Amino acid sequence: QVQLVESGGGLVQAGGSLRLSCAASGSMFRAAAMAWYRQAPGKQRELVAAITSGGSTNYADSVKGRFTISRDNAKNTVYLQMNSLKTEDTAVYYCQLVIMTRNLEVWGQGTLVTVSS
């Protein structure tokens, strides 16, 4: 079965940048849609960015122009480049893999991003 491992979280000052990585095991990465979600303290989990198997992307309004999702199929890895970080971006960020035709949905364990003022 597929497993996801996130990395790249940490502490950064407002205005700074971080790049999150999500590495997938298994053989079905190329056919999968990938997404990043986040959950801030006291708030519901929300979709941040998504990328289809064909490379089409979608972003939450709150991160448009600041975040970029990308994938490297040769490395079975999806990335989230986060620029111009705000304190409101502080959250645990989760990676998701979905293959609808196979009824497959997999979540990583999350990586904490803390943006200080």
Secondary structure, 3 states (H helix, E strand, C coil): CCCEEEECCEEEECCCCEEEEEEECCCCHHHCEEEEEEECCCCCCEEEEEECCCCCEEECCCCCCCEEEEEECCCCEEEEEECCCCHHHCEEEEEEEEEHHHCEEEECCCEEEEEEC
